[in-house]
Amino acid sequence: MELLWFMLTAFGLTQILVFGSIFDKIRPNKDIMKGFFHCSMCMGFWVGVFLCGISSYTELFTFELNAVNLLICGCLSSGTSYVLSQLFGDEGINVKRN
């Protein structure tokens, strides 16, 4: 259950950071940082690392703080955030029909 909470938290935070209008004025729009702040896969990785780093402050999920767990949580968050952002959009579930 902890992993589910982690994935949902990572997805939510990633969505806010990448698409939230509250960050429009501070979100970079030039150079390499533009791609980073406009990509749910890229931002999702760093959100996972961040959440793993602060996991001792929450009861939803707890991970031992070490380099391997940081990498694993980053990868899990990146993949989850990307898949869910492709699956769900502002209009609901994204369905492609051929």
Summary of the structure (lengths in Angstrom):
residues: 98
radius of gyration: 14.2
end to end distance: 36.5
largest distance: 46.9
contacts: 259
relative contact order: 0.18
helix: 67%
strand: 4%
